[in-house]
Amino acid sequence: MRNGRSSLRLGEGSRIAVVGGGPSGAFFAHFAGKLARQMGIGIEIVIFDGKSFARRGPAGCNMGAGVISESTNRLLRAEGFELPEERVQRHIRGYRLYTRDTALTLRGPGGRRDISAVFRGAGPRFSASAFNVSFDDFVLRHVVEQAPDVVRVVPERVEEIALPGRPEDRVVLHYGQGEAMEADLAVGAFGLNSVMLQKLTRLGFGYRPPPMVRACQAELPLDPDFIRDGLGDNVHTFVLGMPGIRFGALTPKEQHVTVSIVGKEDVGLADLRRFLDHPIVRSVLPPDWQPPGQTCFCFPRLSIGAATRPFTDRFVLVGDSAFCRFYKNGFESALLTSRLAAEAAFRVGISAQAFGDGYSRAATPLVRDNLCGHLLFELNDQISCHRLLAEARRRLVTGPDGDRTVGLLHQILWGMVTGSLPYWQMLLMVLSPRLMARAAATLAGVVLLEATRPVGRAVGWRM
């Protein structure tokens, strides 16, 4: 049995079935085709997805705020994915960060402007776009067009995956109206919002989905002139210490603004209304703004950890149903995990042991980095909810331009809101002696002022 499993490898004529045509599935097909060409073997890649990303609303959308970070854009270009201008809803110049006591404009290092706002499908349910603006559709089409003799798409939903009972048996996928297909390797690329997750846990190979929370998101139609002049080319991010809401964001697009909120636990429409009614959020929206009667909204699940054993013989999961960046860069996590899984499949093998050695082990740095992300967000929560700590932070971030410590803190905040830096790197910045000493001194000044305030009032000092 051991020898049988160790010989499980892809070769000439192998068929790979990819369940899910979103970025994770398309990226896996891209890397698999690339590796097959490098190794000089002919393979067949079949991508299954019952959803058309060229449709508006939920029928074509994979959910998500649709922000492509600087690092993701660089990776995409390096792999030949040149996003057409008509698929970009807005080029993001920077971020505007709001707390209860300050508003701060953050810019990338060197003033770079390489963040893109996109739609996952062809636009919100009630929009009237004249052309297809879907990012997911672009990625899938690009992969097929680059290798039409290797990659094909079956527009059907896979209902069941039957894993092989013996190493020499193939995976069987049941799809459509009672149809079936055998494959040498099946790849799960269907994300956290799919019913397939629970089906996988019942297959008995040890898979457990990652811990997750349900976010809430809506597409708000707004006047394009207001979006351009009022919100500009900035993502507006809010860390307001609201009960149940960890942070929220307004992402400007062409004729819509994507509003997203995330909590430590699941959030819903009541939380979204509470967020939009907050005075600081209202100050960013048009003065006479009222919630529209028809709104496209969704409740995407976000991974806050790693899955358990996302692989077995002839089957592997990629994307956020396996490993994902904590809260950030879903597109980048899709690309990186797909590349790691494809490299393991072609260079190591397609047995459970091969994926454990070549895929899971390679993803360990991402899993460890998420631990640092948990610490950073927990620290940010504590600061945001504590008046004196929040005041000390306000004094630090609004310090003079050119101050090295202020610049360091801005760099940390930029990394947290954009996901463009590893969490471990940001944590090291937070723990740097310079920042720690400055923060301690600033907090001591705030505490001293607070302690002497009653005395000052008693003698008539202005404080």
Phi, psi and omega in degrees: 000318180299316180295324179298318182288323181293341181266005179286105181217157174278145179208194181303126178085004180294146177248131176246125176255124181251120182264098182122124184256013175289191183305319181300312181294318180294319179295320178299315179299321178299309183290323178297315178297321180295315180292322178299318178296318180297324182271355177071034178240145178268127180229169176236132179239122180243121180256125178256131171198124180278359182256139175259115182287356177271005179260154179277158174072195184303332182296338182236006188249139176263013180065159182122151183290337177076042177250121179259115186287171178301311183296323179292318178300321178295317179296319179299314181295322180298333179263008175088012178267093178266103185294120180297147183300327182290346177269352180266123178282325178194140171274124185269126181275323183191193180235144174246115185257125181247130167244185181292342187233001180201162172231130189229131176268127180249137177236151179291162178305129180072011180070023182297148178232084184222042176242137184239139172257128184224171168255144178284322175253200183274021178119167179298164186305319187255018179277170182225050179297141180276347181214170183283122182248012188287126174291316181299320179295320178299312183298314181296314179299318181299316181297316180294317182293330180285336181216064184295339179276353183245318188251132172222156183247131173254114184281057180225153178269133175283128182266323182216149173239118180259111181284152183289143176278335179233153182305325183281348179281157179260164174285145176240127178251129177256126187214168176058221181263070176080015179273160182217152178215137174268150179213150176286330179215134173247139182239122177272114182228043190254359172076181187277348183265008184267146175290347181294337182301311180293327177295324180293322181296337181272357181280346170084015179263007173102005181288135171227127180300158178291156171299145185211161172233154179263120177270178176226138186215144178216152176255111183264119175288127179224158180299127182303326178295321178293319179301316182293313187271328184270315181263330178066206182261039181241141165278127182263114185248137186237123174238090194251004181064029179284136178304128177083348182241113182285313175199161176222163181211147171245115181254111182287136174236207186282306180237006181225162170236125177274118177257129183228137174229146182224140176233176174292332176237181183300142174239160183219195184297324178298321178292322179297316178297320179297320178296313182292338179273352180296136184305323182290321177292317179300327182294341181269335181276166178303145184304323183259019187292136173230147179304134181291155180291327179241119183226138174270117181225163181205171182230073182291143173273138179244134177284136175237021179189195181251150175286159174263125176046068180276044181193158169203189178302127175064019179211137178211145177257144177230167179081201188287350173281355176242285181225137181210150176295135181300110177069343192234157166054054177300322179298316182292321177297321177300316182293313185291315181293324177295320178294316179297316181293320180294318179296320178296316182297319185272329186261334183248312180145179184240023173273167177300319180296319180296317179290327176296318181283317189265339184248301183299317180295322179292334180274355182304318178302324178294318179296315180294322180298326179297331176298320176295324177297317177303315180297317181296315181290326177294318177298317179297321177299315182296319179295317183294330184268354183247121189301313183290319177296319179296322179292320177297319177297318180301317181295323180292311187288339180261021178290177187292147174298142180090347176289127186295322181291319176298317178298322178296316180295321177298322180295321178296313181297320177300316179296323182289321183279333183258338186074018186275354177237148174297145181297324180298325179292319178294323180295321176297323177297316179300323184271006180296140181306321181298312182290320180297316180295317180294318180296318179297318180294320180293317178296320178299320178295321179294316180296318179297317178298318180295322182290326183269356183300314180300322179294317180299319178296323183294327182261004174088016176288148174268121184231000000 
